[in-house]
Amino acid sequence: MIPFVEVEGVAAPILQSNIDTDQITPGHTGMKVQKSGFGAGLFFNWRYLADGSPNPDFILNQAAYQGASFIVSGANFGCGSSREFAVWALRDFGIRAVLAPSFGAIFTANCYTNGLLPITLPEPDIAAIGASVTAASARLTVSLQDCRVSAPDGRVYPFKVPALQRERLLEGLDPIDHTRKRENLITAFQEKDAALRPWIYWH
Amino acid sequence: MNPTVNSRTLFDKIWDNHLVADMGDGAFLMHIDRHFLNEVSGAVSLKELDRRERRVRNPELTFGTLDHVLETVPGRGMTTRMPGGNDFLSEFVKRIVPHNIRFFDINDPRQGIVHVIAPELGIALPGVTFISGDSHTCTVGAVGAFAFGVGSSDSEHALVTQTLVQTKPKTMRANLNGAVSKGIYAKDIILALIGKYGAAGGTGYAVEFAGETVRSMSMAGRLTLCNMAVEFGGRTGMVAPDDITFSFLEGREFSPKGQSWRDALAFWRMLPSDAGAKFDTEIELDCASLSPQVTWGTSPEHVIGITDMVPDPALTQNAVARASQERALAYGGIKPGQPLEGLEVSGAFIGSCTNSRIDDLRAAADVLRGHKVSASVLSICVPGSTAVKRQAEAEGLDRVFLDAGFQWRESGCSLCMSGATGGESFAANSRVIASTNRNFEDRQGPHVRSHLASPATVAASAIAGHIVDVRTFVRST
């Protein structure tokens, strides 16, 4: 996982609500038994016209938003399918954080395991940030160190990230290795629980 | 002892029973009792686990089956038309077997959609934590479990450690009251609830469905309610276990037996929310006044009763929500103020983890009996499990579907989702009525307009050739 400390980059506003993971990575865009290499399929049905050429109306195809690091979106971003391909596609495309009023729960969990930062901000803040990232000036700075978003108009928005997720993102820690350090606690739990709920455990 | 201080919700009790370690700032390492793998997310998690030379910590608590990629056409084999799908099938089978995980493969009579077979086999039990690499895992919260979907990386985490890190969601109780009228099903109730409170109405919550309507509902109906908890934004959906739950689970293959069953039963009877338990939020729905629900747009929250008119986005205050509604109307070729009744459909699909259980097939068959589907409607029924299919055939329901002009398929996720399941799509630009859970853009094929409804409404609309009020059929049959 690439650590996330502070990132400065272009933000693309896609101000729709309920952008689901089927839109982020449509099923037909080449799912593979692997965890990377999905950037080309990101927002495939929105990014490309039926003839395969880029859709000039879609924001990620516009000159001002090339190389975007952030997406600013409406409520419930990443709802729908649990497909982690959606997070891999965003990450592989170069997106480091998504800013929205709310997120799908599974998408949020998938973001954290892959170093993508989901930033939850109130709707008025999202509307203000969305309005501030114009074609003329679309760069934001997101600091996970300070938990702050700095917009082009000079406004600063504080956000919250759970401490454990923040620590893992800042240091790029592998969650599985982190949990395995508590193996003795897992064994102790199962021994105690097997006395309380023996029907859970069979051999 | 102050009873209100110690009163806990069903969710609180399950949460408290599974805490392995406090990870700080509200995060806890939580034990996972049951983990079910499918061939999409499971293939990726097992491949990564093998690459890192990690081992499955508790294979006896882990299960696997094929549902997503596997085709559902009669005579199917271990190949699929889904691009890249054969790799998922072959990688998954190759990797799951050496880990000694119980695996219900293509020829196993226990094969089926994870969320259909987990309760059917007694793998999902009251009070358990249950995960699977599919968002509709919340379905099995209907037995009184904390069940939720995960991505491949979290699935790998659980394979290696039998735990996941979770922050505690808030609790919400959805009080569903009133006796539903004929032609109204659990699907109509959950669609109406999502319509009333929005697709993010349950975001941040574990949602317990309660109230007299739920108490008298069959397990199939409860599974349908909880299935769409994720479409409501909920971390999970759940129903307190009761005698309906226990009689459903007793004698199932992986349910406890004998003294173990009696011990479990005593424990399970303590699980329902205490009388004084406090929920962070309570919401209501009057089910007695519901008409059959059908979606008009591209989110499950875009839903109206069959006798209602499509809303005008101009009346929506929030600019982002308004833009989304306008986009949905344009996608669907729908105008504000029009009814959905009468809209021609060219596809009808009965199946998916939402509505593919034996009760669903019986309800649809009751509508279809003695009728033929319109010649212009491609009509497909896909039972949710091989066991459901065999049960339906034993009851002669397959003949009802076939005689009416429906295709009768093998079990799997099928046309619920094009591209990533079953290798099939509905025709580009077609309008489809489906008993599934997602009406997202392109979900069932390129620019396919999907309308979600109950299996009975789907069956009635297939006969009529257009979206119809199923109550006219229920009354006449």
Interface residues (C-beta under 8 A of the other chain):
Chain A: L15 Q16 S17 N18 D20 D22 Q23 P26 G27 H28 T29 G30 M31 K32 V33 Q34 K35 N45 G74 A75 N76 C79 G80 S81 S82 R83 E84 V87 S102 F103 G104 A105 I106 A109 N110 T113 N114 E123 A127 P162 A163 L164 Q165 P175 I176 T179 R180 R182 E183 L185 I186 F189 Q190 D193 L196 R197 P198 W199 I200 Y201 W202 H203
Chain B: N17 V20 A21 M23 G24 D25 G26 A27 L29 H31 D33 V40 S41 A43 V44 K47 E48 R54 R57 E60 L61 P83 G84 D87 F88 E91 L125 G127 V128 G133 D134 S135 T137 F148 G149 V150 G151 S152 S153 D154 E156 H157 V160 T161 Q162 T163 V165 T167 P169 A199 A200 T203 G204 V230 E231 G233 G234 R235 P256 S260 W261 D263 A264 F267 T298 S299 E301 N318 A319 V320 A321 A323 S324 R327 M417 S418 G419 A420 T421 R438 F440 E441 D442 R443
